[in-house]
Amino acid sequence: MANSNIILPVTAYSSNTPQPVTGDKFKGGGFYSKANGLHTVQWNLYNFVGTIGIQATLAIDPLESDWFLVNLGNDTLVIDTTGAASKYTSNKFEYPISTNGVYGSNFSGNYVWIRAYITDWSAGNINSIILSH
Protein backbone atom coordinates (compact mmCIF):
# COMPACT_ATOMS: atom_id res chain seq x y z
CA MET A 1 0.00 0.00 0.00
CA ALA A 2 1.33 3.44 -0.93
CA ASN A 3 1.67 6.24 1.59
CA SER A 4 1.12 9.83 0.47
CA ASN A 5 1.59 12.95 2.60
CA ILE A 6 1.61 16.68 2.02
CA ILE A 7 5.05 17.44 3.43
CA LEU A 8 4.73 21.19 2.88
CA PRO A 9 1.23 22.72 2.70
CA VAL A 10 0.34 26.00 1.00
CA THR A 11 3.07 28.41 1.95
CA ALA A 12 3.42 31.97 0.69
CA TYR A 13 6.63 33.96 0.62
CA SER A 14 6.83 37.14 2.65
CA SER A 15 9.73 39.37 3.57
CA ASN A 16 9.56 37.73 7.01
CA THR A 17 10.01 34.20 5.63
CA PRO A 18 13.00 32.65 7.42
CA GLN A 19 15.72 31.12 5.24
CA PRO A 20 16.01 28.23 4.77
CA VAL A 21 12.48 26.87 5.11
CA THR A 22 12.29 23.26 6.27
CA GLY A 23 9.07 21.30 6.32
CA ASP A 24 8.05 18.94 9.07
CA LYS A 25 9.55 15.45 8.98
CA PHE A 26 7.49 12.64 7.46
CA LYS A 27 8.07 8.90 7.53
CA GLY A 28 9.98 7.60 4.52
CA GLY A 29 9.97 4.08 3.11
CA GLY A 30 12.80 3.05 5.44
CA PHE A 31 10.57 3.70 8.45
CA TYR A 32 8.32 0.90 7.21
CA SER A 33 11.24 -1.31 6.10
CA LYS A 34 10.09 -1.17 2.48
CA ALA A 35 12.52 -3.10 0.31
CA ASN A 36 12.57 -0.94 -2.85
CA GLY A 37 13.12 2.47 -1.22
CA LEU A 38 11.31 4.24 -4.09
CA HIS A 39 9.92 7.70 -3.28
CA THR A 40 8.13 10.24 -5.48
CA VAL A 41 7.90 13.91 -4.65
CA GLN A 42 5.73 16.48 -6.43
CA TRP A 43 5.62 20.24 -5.97
CA ASN A 44 3.03 22.73 -7.18
CA LEU A 45 4.38 26.27 -7.66
CA TYR A 46 2.77 29.66 -8.25
CA ASN A 47 5.05 32.57 -9.23
CA PHE A 48 7.80 30.84 -7.25
CA VAL A 49 11.39 32.10 -7.25
CA GLY A 50 13.81 30.03 -5.19
CA THR A 51 15.37 26.62 -4.78
CA ILE A 52 13.68 23.35 -3.79
CA GLY A 53 15.45 20.34 -2.33
CA ILE A 54 14.48 17.26 -0.39
CA GLN A 55 16.30 16.27 2.79
CA ALA A 56 16.37 12.83 4.38
CA THR A 57 17.90 11.05 7.33
CA LEU A 58 18.63 7.49 8.34
CA ALA A 59 18.33 8.36 12.04
CA ILE A 60 15.25 7.24 13.95
CA ASP A 61 15.36 10.30 16.22
CA PRO A 62 17.30 12.79 14.06
CA LEU A 63 19.26 15.81 15.16
CA GLU A 64 19.55 18.75 12.77
CA SER A 65 23.05 17.56 11.82
CA ASP A 66 21.64 14.17 10.67
CA TRP A 67 19.79 15.65 7.67
CA PHE A 68 21.28 15.64 4.14
CA LEU A 69 20.08 16.59 0.66
CA VAL A 70 18.78 13.66 -1.38
CA ASN A 71 20.33 13.00 -4.79
CA LEU A 72 17.46 13.54 -7.22
CA GLY A 73 19.32 12.63 -10.43
CA ASN A 74 21.68 14.11 -13.03
CA ASP A 75 22.37 17.80 -13.68
CA THR A 76 20.04 19.24 -16.33
CA LEU A 77 18.66 22.50 -17.62
CA VAL A 78 14.87 22.37 -17.81
CA ILE A 79 12.95 24.61 -20.23
CA ASP A 80 9.23 24.81 -19.50
CA THR A 81 6.42 25.59 -21.97
CA THR A 82 6.81 29.35 -21.42
CA GLY A 83 10.48 29.21 -22.35
CA ALA A 84 11.59 29.78 -18.75
CA ALA A 85 14.68 27.88 -17.71
CA SER A 86 15.30 26.28 -14.37
CA LYS A 87 18.57 24.69 -13.39
CA TYR A 88 18.50 21.27 -11.84
CA THR A 89 21.54 19.97 -10.05
CA SER A 90 21.82 16.55 -8.47
CA ASN A 91 20.15 17.59 -5.22
CA LYS A 92 18.00 20.67 -5.89
CA PHE A 93 15.84 22.48 -8.42
CA GLU A 94 16.62 26.19 -8.90
CA TYR A 95 13.90 28.49 -10.22
CA PRO A 96 15.60 31.87 -10.87
CA ILE A 97 12.50 33.50 -12.43
CA SER A 98 8.82 33.38 -11.54
CA THR A 99 7.65 29.80 -12.19
CA ASN A 100 4.19 28.22 -12.28
CA GLY A 101 3.42 24.54 -12.61
CA VAL A 102 3.57 21.07 -11.15
CA TYR A 103 6.94 19.32 -11.13
CA GLY A 104 8.23 16.09 -9.67
CA SER A 105 11.07 13.69 -9.15
CA ASN A 106 11.70 10.09 -8.08
CA PHE A 107 14.49 8.97 -5.80
CA SER A 108 15.46 5.77 -4.03
CA GLY A 109 16.83 5.13 -0.59
CA ASN A 110 15.80 3.51 2.66
CA TYR A 111 15.31 6.89 4.33
CA VAL A 112 13.59 6.88 7.71
CA TRP A 113 12.46 10.54 7.62
CA ILE A 114 12.04 12.99 4.73
CA ARG A 115 11.29 16.72 4.61
CA ALA A 116 11.14 19.62 2.15
CA TYR A 117 14.04 22.09 2.12
CA ILE A 118 13.57 25.52 0.48
CA THR A 119 16.38 28.07 0.06
CA ASP A 120 16.89 31.40 -1.74
CA TRP A 121 13.12 31.94 -1.70
CA SER A 122 12.35 35.48 -2.85
CA ALA A 123 8.82 35.39 -4.35
CA GLY A 124 5.67 33.39 -4.93
CA ASN A 125 3.89 30.47 -3.34
CA ILE A 126 4.40 26.79 -2.89
CA ASN A 127 0.89 25.38 -3.18
CA SER A 128 2.04 21.97 -1.93
CA ILE A 129 4.87 19.48 -1.82
CA ILE A 130 3.62 15.88 -1.75
CA LEU A 131 5.62 12.76 -0.91
CA SER A 132 4.54 9.25 -1.94
CA HIS A 133 6.24 5.91 -1.29
Rosetta constraint file for C-alpha pairs under 8 A:
AtomPair CA 2 CA 132 HARMONIC 6.72 0.50
AtomPair CA 2 CA 133 HARMONIC 5.51 0.50
AtomPair CA 3 CA 132 HARMONIC 5.45 0.50
AtomPair CA 3 CA 133 HARMONIC 5.41 0.50
AtomPair CA 4 CA 130 HARMONIC 6.92 0.50
AtomPair CA 4 CA 131 HARMONIC 5.54 0.50
AtomPair CA 4 CA 132 HARMONIC 4.22 0.50
AtomPair CA 4 CA 133 HARMONIC 6.68 0.50
AtomPair CA 5 CA 26 HARMONIC 7.65 0.50
AtomPair CA 5 CA 130 HARMONIC 5.62 0.50
AtomPair CA 5 CA 131 HARMONIC 5.34 0.50
AtomPair CA 5 CA 132 HARMONIC 6.56 0.50
AtomPair CA 6 CA 128 HARMONIC 6.61 0.50
AtomPair CA 6 CA 129 HARMONIC 5.76 0.50
AtomPair CA 6 CA 130 HARMONIC 4.35 0.50
AtomPair CA 6 CA 131 HARMONIC 6.33 0.50
AtomPair CA 7 CA 23 HARMONIC 6.28 0.50
AtomPair CA 7 CA 24 HARMONIC 6.57 0.50
AtomPair CA 7 CA 25 HARMONIC 7.42 0.50
AtomPair CA 7 CA 26 HARMONIC 6.73 0.50
AtomPair CA 7 CA 115 HARMONIC 6.39 0.50
AtomPair CA 7 CA 116 HARMONIC 6.58 0.50
AtomPair CA 7 CA 128 HARMONIC 7.63 0.50
AtomPair CA 7 CA 129 HARMONIC 5.63 0.50
AtomPair CA 7 CA 130 HARMONIC 5.59 0.50
AtomPair CA 7 CA 131 HARMONIC 6.40 0.50
AtomPair CA 8 CA 23 HARMONIC 5.54 0.50
AtomPair CA 8 CA 24 HARMONIC 7.38 0.50
AtomPair CA 8 CA 116 HARMONIC 6.64 0.50
AtomPair CA 8 CA 128 HARMONIC 5.56 0.50
AtomPair CA 8 CA 129 HARMONIC 5.00 0.50
AtomPair CA 8 CA 130 HARMONIC 7.13 0.50
AtomPair CA 9 CA 126 HARMONIC 7.62 0.50
AtomPair CA 9 CA 127 HARMONIC 6.46 0.50
AtomPair CA 9 CA 128 HARMONIC 4.76 0.50
AtomPair CA 9 CA 129 HARMONIC 6.65 0.50
AtomPair CA 10 CA 125 HARMONIC 7.17 0.50
AtomPair CA 10 CA 126 HARMONIC 5.68 0.50
AtomPair CA 10 CA 127 HARMONIC 4.25 0.50
AtomPair CA 10 CA 128 HARMONIC 5.26 0.50
AtomPair CA 11 CA 125 HARMONIC 5.74 0.50
AtomPair CA 11 CA 126 HARMONIC 5.28 0.50
AtomPair CA 11 CA 127 HARMONIC 6.35 0.50
AtomPair CA 11 CA 128 HARMONIC 7.59 0.50
AtomPair CA 12 CA 124 HARMONIC 6.22 0.50
AtomPair CA 12 CA 125 HARMONIC 4.32 0.50
AtomPair CA 12 CA 126 HARMONIC 6.37 0.50
AtomPair CA 13 CA 17 HARMONIC 6.05 0.50
AtomPair CA 13 CA 121 HARMONIC 7.18 0.50
AtomPair CA 13 CA 122 HARMONIC 6.86 0.50
AtomPair CA 13 CA 123 HARMONIC 5.62 0.50
AtomPair CA 13 CA 124 HARMONIC 5.67 0.50
AtomPair CA 13 CA 125 HARMONIC 5.95 0.50
AtomPair CA 14 CA 122 HARMONIC 7.97 0.50
AtomPair CA 14 CA 123 HARMONIC 7.48 0.50
AtomPair CA 15 CA 122 HARMONIC 7.96 0.50
AtomPair CA 17 CA 21 HARMONIC 7.75 0.50
AtomPair CA 19 CA 118 HARMONIC 7.65 0.50
AtomPair CA 19 CA 119 HARMONIC 6.05 0.50
AtomPair CA 19 CA 120 HARMONIC 7.08 0.50
AtomPair CA 19 CA 121 HARMONIC 7.46 0.50
AtomPair CA 20 CA 117 HARMONIC 6.97 0.50
AtomPair CA 20 CA 118 HARMONIC 5.63 0.50
AtomPair CA 20 CA 119 HARMONIC 4.73 0.50
AtomPair CA 20 CA 120 HARMONIC 7.30 0.50
AtomPair CA 21 CA 116 HARMONIC 7.95 0.50
AtomPair CA 21 CA 117 HARMONIC 5.85 0.50
AtomPair CA 21 CA 118 HARMONIC 4.95 0.50
AtomPair CA 21 CA 119 HARMONIC 6.50 0.50
AtomPair CA 22 CA 115 HARMONIC 6.82 0.50
AtomPair CA 22 CA 116 HARMONIC 5.62 0.50
AtomPair CA 22 CA 117 HARMONIC 4.66 0.50
AtomPair CA 22 CA 118 HARMONIC 6.35 0.50
AtomPair CA 23 CA 115 HARMONIC 5.37 0.50
AtomPair CA 23 CA 116 HARMONIC 4.94 0.50
AtomPair CA 23 CA 117 HARMONIC 6.56 0.50
AtomPair CA 24 CA 115 HARMONIC 5.95 0.50
AtomPair CA 24 CA 116 HARMONIC 7.60 0.50
AtomPair CA 25 CA 113 HARMONIC 5.87 0.50
AtomPair CA 25 CA 114 HARMONIC 5.50 0.50
AtomPair CA 25 CA 115 HARMONIC 4.88 0.50
AtomPair CA 26 CA 113 HARMONIC 5.39 0.50
AtomPair CA 26 CA 114 HARMONIC 5.32 0.50
AtomPair CA 26 CA 115 HARMONIC 6.27 0.50
AtomPair CA 27 CA 31 HARMONIC 5.84 0.50
AtomPair CA 27 CA 112 HARMONIC 5.88 0.50
AtomPair CA 27 CA 113 HARMONIC 4.68 0.50
AtomPair CA 27 CA 114 HARMONIC 6.35 0.50
AtomPair CA 28 CA 32 HARMONIC 7.41 0.50
AtomPair CA 28 CA 39 HARMONIC 7.80 0.50
AtomPair CA 28 CA 110 HARMONIC 7.35 0.50
AtomPair CA 28 CA 111 HARMONIC 5.38 0.50
AtomPair CA 28 CA 112 HARMONIC 4.87 0.50
AtomPair CA 28 CA 113 HARMONIC 4.94 0.50
AtomPair CA 28 CA 114 HARMONIC 5.78 0.50
AtomPair CA 28 CA 133 HARMONIC 7.10 0.50
AtomPair CA 29 CA 33 HARMONIC 6.29 0.50
AtomPair CA 29 CA 34 HARMONIC 5.29 0.50
AtomPair CA 29 CA 37 HARMONIC 5.60 0.50
AtomPair CA 29 CA 38 HARMONIC 7.33 0.50
AtomPair CA 29 CA 39 HARMONIC 7.35 0.50
AtomPair CA 29 CA 109 HARMONIC 7.87 0.50
AtomPair CA 29 CA 110 HARMONIC 5.88 0.50
AtomPair CA 29 CA 111 HARMONIC 6.16 0.50
AtomPair CA 29 CA 112 HARMONIC 6.49 0.50
AtomPair CA 29 CA 133 HARMONIC 6.05 0.50
AtomPair CA 30 CA 34 HARMONIC 5.83 0.50
AtomPair CA 30 CA 37 HARMONIC 6.70 0.50
AtomPair CA 30 CA 58 HARMONIC 7.89 0.50
AtomPair CA 30 CA 109 HARMONIC 7.55 0.50
AtomPair CA 30 CA 110 HARMONIC 4.12 0.50
AtomPair CA 30 CA 111 HARMONIC 4.72 0.50
AtomPair CA 30 CA 112 HARMONIC 4.53 0.50
AtomPair CA 30 CA 113 HARMONIC 7.81 0.50
AtomPair CA 31 CA 110 HARMONIC 7.81 0.50
AtomPair CA 31 CA 111 HARMONIC 7.05 0.50
AtomPair CA 31 CA 112 HARMONIC 4.45 0.50
AtomPair CA 31 CA 113 HARMONIC 7.14 0.50
AtomPair CA 32 CA 112 HARMONIC 7.98 0.50
AtomPair CA 33 CA 110 HARMONIC 7.48 0.50
AtomPair CA 34 CA 110 HARMONIC 7.39 0.50
AtomPair CA 35 CA 110 HARMONIC 7.75 0.50
AtomPair CA 36 CA 108 HARMONIC 7.40 0.50
AtomPair CA 36 CA 109 HARMONIC 7.76 0.50
AtomPair CA 36 CA 110 HARMONIC 7.79 0.50
AtomPair CA 37 CA 108 HARMONIC 4.93 0.50
AtomPair CA 37 CA 109 HARMONIC 4.62 0.50
AtomPair CA 37 CA 110 HARMONIC 4.84 0.50
AtomPair CA 37 CA 111 HARMONIC 7.42 0.50
AtomPair CA 37 CA 133 HARMONIC 7.69 0.50
AtomPair CA 38 CA 106 HARMONIC 7.09 0.50
AtomPair CA 38 CA 107 HARMONIC 5.95 0.50
AtomPair CA 38 CA 108 HARMONIC 4.42 0.50
AtomPair CA 38 CA 109 HARMONIC 6.60 0.50
AtomPair CA 38 CA 133 HARMONIC 6.03 0.50
AtomPair CA 39 CA 106 HARMONIC 5.65 0.50
AtomPair CA 39 CA 107 HARMONIC 5.37 0.50
AtomPair CA 39 CA 108 HARMONIC 5.91 0.50
AtomPair CA 39 CA 109 HARMONIC 7.84 0.50
AtomPair CA 39 CA 131 HARMONIC 7.06 0.50
AtomPair CA 39 CA 132 HARMONIC 5.76 0.50
AtomPair CA 39 CA 133 HARMONIC 4.55 0.50
AtomPair CA 40 CA 104 HARMONIC 7.20 0.50
AtomPair CA 40 CA 105 HARMONIC 5.84 0.50
AtomPair CA 40 CA 106 HARMONIC 4.42 0.50
AtomPair CA 40 CA 107 HARMONIC 6.50 0.50
AtomPair CA 40 CA 131 HARMONIC 5.79 0.50
AtomPair CA 40 CA 132 HARMONIC 5.13 0.50
AtomPair CA 40 CA 133 HARMONIC 6.31 0.50
AtomPair CA 41 CA 104 HARMONIC 5.48 0.50
AtomPair CA 41 CA 105 HARMONIC 5.51 0.50
AtomPair CA 41 CA 106 HARMONIC 6.39 0.50
AtomPair CA 41 CA 129 HARMONIC 6.94 0.50
AtomPair CA 41 CA 130 HARMONIC 5.53 0.50
AtomPair CA 41 CA 131 HARMONIC 4.53 0.50
AtomPair CA 41 CA 132 HARMONIC 6.35 0.50
AtomPair CA 42 CA 102 HARMONIC 6.93 0.50
AtomPair CA 42 CA 103 HARMONIC 5.62 0.50
AtomPair CA 42 CA 104 HARMONIC 4.11 0.50
AtomPair CA 42 CA 105 HARMONIC 6.61 0.50
AtomPair CA 42 CA 129 HARMONIC 5.57 0.50
AtomPair CA 42 CA 130 HARMONIC 5.17 0.50
AtomPair CA 42 CA 131 HARMONIC 6.66 0.50
AtomPair CA 43 CA 102 HARMONIC 5.63 0.50
AtomPair CA 43 CA 103 HARMONIC 5.40 0.50
AtomPair CA 43 CA 104 HARMONIC 6.15 0.50
AtomPair CA 43 CA 126 HARMONIC 7.34 0.50
AtomPair CA 43 CA 127 HARMONIC 7.52 0.50
AtomPair CA 43 CA 128 HARMONIC 5.67 0.50
AtomPair CA 43 CA 129 HARMONIC 4.29 0.50
AtomPair CA 43 CA 130 HARMONIC 6.39 0.50
AtomPair CA 44 CA 100 HARMONIC 7.58 0.50
AtomPair CA 44 CA 101 HARMONIC 5.74 0.50
AtomPair CA 44 CA 102 HARMONIC 4.34 0.50
AtomPair CA 44 CA 103 HARMONIC 6.52 0.50
AtomPair CA 44 CA 126 HARMONIC 6.06 0.50
AtomPair CA 44 CA 127 HARMONIC 5.25 0.50
AtomPair CA 44 CA 128 HARMONIC 5.40 0.50
AtomPair CA 44 CA 129 HARMONIC 6.54 0.50
AtomPair CA 45 CA 99 HARMONIC 6.61 0.50
AtomPair CA 45 CA 100 HARMONIC 5.01 0.50
AtomPair CA 45 CA 101 HARMONIC 5.34 0.50
AtomPair CA 45 CA 102 HARMONIC 6.32 0.50
AtomPair CA 45 CA 124 HARMONIC 7.73 0.50
AtomPair CA 45 CA 125 HARMONIC 6.05 0.50
AtomPair CA 45 CA 126 HARMONIC 4.80 0.50
AtomPair CA 45 CA 127 HARMONIC 5.75 0.50
AtomPair CA 45 CA 128 HARMONIC 7.54 0.50
AtomPair CA 46 CA 98 HARMONIC 7.83 0.50
AtomPair CA 46 CA 99 HARMONIC 6.28 0.50
AtomPair CA 46 CA 100 HARMONIC 4.51 0.50
AtomPair CA 46 CA 101 HARMONIC 6.76 0.50
AtomPair CA 46 CA 124 HARMONIC 5.77 0.50
AtomPair CA 46 CA 125 HARMONIC 5.10 0.50
AtomPair CA 46 CA 126 HARMONIC 6.29 0.50
AtomPair CA 46 CA 127 HARMONIC 6.90 0.50
AtomPair CA 47 CA 98 HARMONIC 4.50 0.50
AtomPair CA 47 CA 99 HARMONIC 4.82 0.50
AtomPair CA 47 CA 100 HARMONIC 5.38 0.50
AtomPair CA 47 CA 123 HARMONIC 6.78 0.50
AtomPair CA 47 CA 124 HARMONIC 4.42 0.50
AtomPair CA 47 CA 125 HARMONIC 6.36 0.50
AtomPair CA 48 CA 95 HARMONIC 7.18 0.50
AtomPair CA 48 CA 97 HARMONIC 7.49 0.50
AtomPair CA 48 CA 98 HARMONIC 5.09 0.50
AtomPair CA 48 CA 99 HARMONIC 5.05 0.50
AtomPair CA 48 CA 100 HARMONIC 6.72 0.50
AtomPair CA 48 CA 121 HARMONIC 7.77 0.50
AtomPair CA 48 CA 122 HARMONIC 7.85 0.50
AtomPair CA 48 CA 123 HARMONIC 5.50 0.50
AtomPair CA 48 CA 124 HARMONIC 4.05 0.50
AtomPair CA 48 CA 125 HARMONIC 5.54 0.50
AtomPair CA 48 CA 126 HARMONIC 6.84 0.50
AtomPair CA 49 CA 95 HARMONIC 5.31 0.50
AtomPair CA 49 CA 96 HARMONIC 5.56 0.50
AtomPair CA 49 CA 97 HARMONIC 5.47 0.50
AtomPair CA 49 CA 98 HARMONIC 5.16 0.50
AtomPair CA 49 CA 99 HARMONIC 6.61 0.50
AtomPair CA 49 CA 120 HARMONIC 7.82 0.50
AtomPair CA 49 CA 121 HARMONIC 5.82 0.50
AtomPair CA 49 CA 122 HARMONIC 5.63 0.50
AtomPair CA 49 CA 123 HARMONIC 5.08 0.50
AtomPair CA 49 CA 124 HARMONIC 6.30 0.50
AtomPair CA 50 CA 94 HARMONIC 6.04 0.50
AtomPair CA 50 CA 95 HARMONIC 5.27 0.50
AtomPair CA 50 CA 96 HARMONIC 6.24 0.50
AtomPair CA 50 CA 118 HARMONIC 7.25 0.50
AtomPair CA 50 CA 119 HARMONIC 6.16 0.50
AtomPair CA 50 CA 120 HARMONIC 4.81 0.50
AtomPair CA 50 CA 121 HARMONIC 4.03 0.50
AtomPair CA 50 CA 122 HARMONIC 6.10 0.50
AtomPair CA 50 CA 123 HARMONIC 7.37 0.50
AtomPair CA 51 CA 92 HARMONIC 6.60 0.50
AtomPair CA 51 CA 93 HARMONIC 5.53 0.50
AtomPair CA 51 CA 94 HARMONIC 4.33 0.50
AtomPair CA 51 CA 95 HARMONIC 5.94 0.50
AtomPair CA 51 CA 118 HARMONIC 5.66 0.50
AtomPair CA 51 CA 119 HARMONIC 5.15 0.50
AtomPair CA 51 CA 120 HARMONIC 5.86 0.50
AtomPair CA 51 CA 121 HARMONIC 6.55 0.50
AtomPair CA 52 CA 92 HARMONIC 5.51 0.50
AtomPair CA 52 CA 93 HARMONIC 5.19 0.50
AtomPair CA 52 CA 94 HARMONIC 6.55 0.50
AtomPair CA 52 CA 116 HARMONIC 7.46 0.50
AtomPair CA 52 CA 117 HARMONIC 6.05 0.50
AtomPair CA 52 CA 118 HARMONIC 4.79 0.50
AtomPair CA 52 CA 119 HARMONIC 6.66 0.50
AtomPair CA 53 CA 69 HARMONIC 6.66 0.50
AtomPair CA 53 CA 70 HARMONIC 7.53 0.50
AtomPair CA 53 CA 91 HARMONIC 6.17 0.50
AtomPair CA 53 CA 92 HARMONIC 4.39 0.50
AtomPair CA 53 CA 93 HARMONIC 6.47 0.50
AtomPair CA 53 CA 116 HARMONIC 6.27 0.50
AtomPair CA 53 CA 117 HARMONIC 4.98 0.50
AtomPair CA 53 CA 118 HARMONIC 6.18 0.50
AtomPair CA 54 CA 69 HARMONIC 5.74 0.50
AtomPair CA 54 CA 70 HARMONIC 5.70 0.50
AtomPair CA 54 CA 91 HARMONIC 7.47 0.50
AtomPair CA 54 CA 92 HARMONIC 7.37 0.50
AtomPair CA 54 CA 114 HARMONIC 7.09 0.50
AtomPair CA 54 CA 115 HARMONIC 5.94 0.50
AtomPair CA 54 CA 116 HARMONIC 4.81 0.50
AtomPair CA 54 CA 117 HARMONIC 5.46 0.50
AtomPair CA 55 CA 67 HARMONIC 6.03 0.50
AtomPair CA 55 CA 68 HARMONIC 5.20 0.50
AtomPair CA 55 CA 69 HARMONIC 4.35 0.50
AtomPair CA 55 CA 70 HARMONIC 5.51 0.50
AtomPair CA 55 CA 114 HARMONIC 5.71 0.50
AtomPair CA 55 CA 115 HARMONIC 5.34 0.50
AtomPair CA 55 CA 116 HARMONIC 6.18 0.50
AtomPair CA 55 CA 117 HARMONIC 6.28 0.50
AtomPair CA 56 CA 67 HARMONIC 5.52 0.50
AtomPair CA 56 CA 68 HARMONIC 5.65 0.50
AtomPair CA 56 CA 69 HARMONIC 6.46 0.50
AtomPair CA 56 CA 70 HARMONIC 6.29 0.50
AtomPair CA 56 CA 111 HARMONIC 6.04 0.50
AtomPair CA 56 CA 112 HARMONIC 7.37 0.50
AtomPair CA 56 CA 113 HARMONIC 5.57 0.50
AtomPair CA 56 CA 114 HARMONIC 4.35 0.50
AtomPair CA 56 CA 115 HARMONIC 6.40 0.50
AtomPair CA 57 CA 62 HARMONIC 6.98 0.50
AtomPair CA 57 CA 66 HARMONIC 5.90 0.50
AtomPair CA 57 CA 67 HARMONIC 4.98 0.50
AtomPair CA 57 CA 68 HARMONIC 6.52 0.50
AtomPair CA 57 CA 111 HARMONIC 5.75 0.50
AtomPair CA 57 CA 112 HARMONIC 6.02 0.50
AtomPair CA 57 CA 113 HARMONIC 5.48 0.50
AtomPair CA 57 CA 114 HARMONIC 6.70 0.50
AtomPair CA 58 CA 62 HARMONIC 7.90 0.50
AtomPair CA 58 CA 66 HARMONIC 7.68 0.50
AtomPair CA 58 CA 110 HARMONIC 7.49 0.50
AtomPair CA 58 CA 111 HARMONIC 5.25 0.50
AtomPair CA 58 CA 112 HARMONIC 5.12 0.50
AtomPair CA 58 CA 113 HARMONIC 6.92 0.50
AtomPair CA 59 CA 66 HARMONIC 6.82 0.50
AtomPair CA 59 CA 112 HARMONIC 6.59 0.50
AtomPair CA 59 CA 113 HARMONIC 7.66 0.50
AtomPair CA 60 CA 112 HARMONIC 6.47 0.50
AtomPair CA 60 CA 113 HARMONIC 7.67 0.50
AtomPair CA 62 CA 66 HARMONIC 5.68 0.50
AtomPair CA 62 CA 67 HARMONIC 7.43 0.50
AtomPair CA 63 CA 67 HARMONIC 7.52 0.50
AtomPair CA 69 CA 91 HARMONIC 5.96 0.50
AtomPair CA 69 CA 92 HARMONIC 7.99 0.50
AtomPair CA 70 CA 91 HARMONIC 5.67 0.50
AtomPair CA 70 CA 107 HARMONIC 7.75 0.50
AtomPair CA 71 CA 90 HARMONIC 5.33 0.50
AtomPair CA 71 CA 91 HARMONIC 4.62 0.50
AtomPair CA 71 CA 107 HARMONIC 7.17 0.50
AtomPair CA 72 CA 90 HARMONIC 5.44 0.50
AtomPair CA 72 CA 91 HARMONIC 5.26 0.50
AtomPair CA 72 CA 92 HARMONIC 7.27 0.50
AtomPair CA 72 CA 105 HARMONIC 6.68 0.50
AtomPair CA 72 CA 106 HARMONIC 6.77 0.50
AtomPair CA 72 CA 107 HARMONIC 5.64 0.50
AtomPair CA 73 CA 89 HARMONIC 7.68 0.50
AtomPair CA 73 CA 90 HARMONIC 5.05 0.50
AtomPair CA 73 CA 91 HARMONIC 7.24 0.50
AtomPair CA 73 CA 107 HARMONIC 7.63 0.50
AtomPair CA 74 CA 88 HARMONIC 7.92 0.50
AtomPair CA 74 CA 89 HARMONIC 6.58 0.50
AtomPair CA 74 CA 90 HARMONIC 5.18 0.50
AtomPair CA 75 CA 87 HARMONIC 7.87 0.50
AtomPair CA 75 CA 88 HARMONIC 5.52 0.50
AtomPair CA 75 CA 89 HARMONIC 4.31 0.50
AtomPair CA 75 CA 90 HARMONIC 5.39 0.50
AtomPair CA 76 CA 87 HARMONIC 6.36 0.50
AtomPair CA 76 CA 88 HARMONIC 5.16 0.50
AtomPair CA 76 CA 89 HARMONIC 6.50 0.50
AtomPair CA 77 CA 85 HARMONIC 6.69 0.50
AtomPair CA 77 CA 86 HARMONIC 6.01 0.50
AtomPair CA 77 CA 87 HARMONIC 4.75 0.50
AtomPair CA 77 CA 88 HARMONIC 5.90 0.50
AtomPair CA 78 CA 85 HARMONIC 5.52 0.50
AtomPair CA 78 CA 86 HARMONIC 5.23 0.50
AtomPair CA 78 CA 87 HARMONIC 6.21 0.50
AtomPair CA 78 CA 88 HARMONIC 7.07 0.50
AtomPair CA 79 CA 83 HARMONIC 5.63 0.50
AtomPair CA 79 CA 84 HARMONIC 5.55 0.50
AtomPair CA 79 CA 85 HARMONIC 4.48 0.50
AtomPair CA 79 CA 86 HARMONIC 6.53 0.50
AtomPair CA 80 CA 84 HARMONIC 5.55 0.50
AtomPair CA 80 CA 85 HARMONIC 6.51 0.50
AtomPair CA 84 CA 97 HARMONIC 7.40 0.50
AtomPair CA 84 CA 99 HARMONIC 7.65 0.50
AtomPair CA 85 CA 95 HARMONIC 7.56 0.50
AtomPair CA 85 CA 96 HARMONIC 7.97 0.50
AtomPair CA 86 CA 93 HARMONIC 7.08 0.50
AtomPair CA 86 CA 94 HARMONIC 5.63 0.50
AtomPair CA 86 CA 95 HARMONIC 4.91 0.50
AtomPair CA 86 CA 96 HARMONIC 6.60 0.50
AtomPair CA 86 CA 97 HARMONIC 7.98 0.50
AtomPair CA 87 CA 93 HARMONIC 6.08 0.50
AtomPair CA 87 CA 94 HARMONIC 5.12 0.50
AtomPair CA 87 CA 95 HARMONIC 6.81 0.50
AtomPair CA 88 CA 92 HARMONIC 6.00 0.50
AtomPair CA 88 CA 93 HARMONIC 4.50 0.50
AtomPair CA 88 CA 94 HARMONIC 6.03 0.50
AtomPair CA 89 CA 93 HARMONIC 6.44 0.50
AtomPair CA 95 CA 99 HARMONIC 6.68 0.50
AtomPair CA 98 CA 123 HARMONIC 7.47 0.50
AtomPair CA 98 CA 124 HARMONIC 7.32 0.50
AtomPair CA 116 CA 129 HARMONIC 7.42 0.50
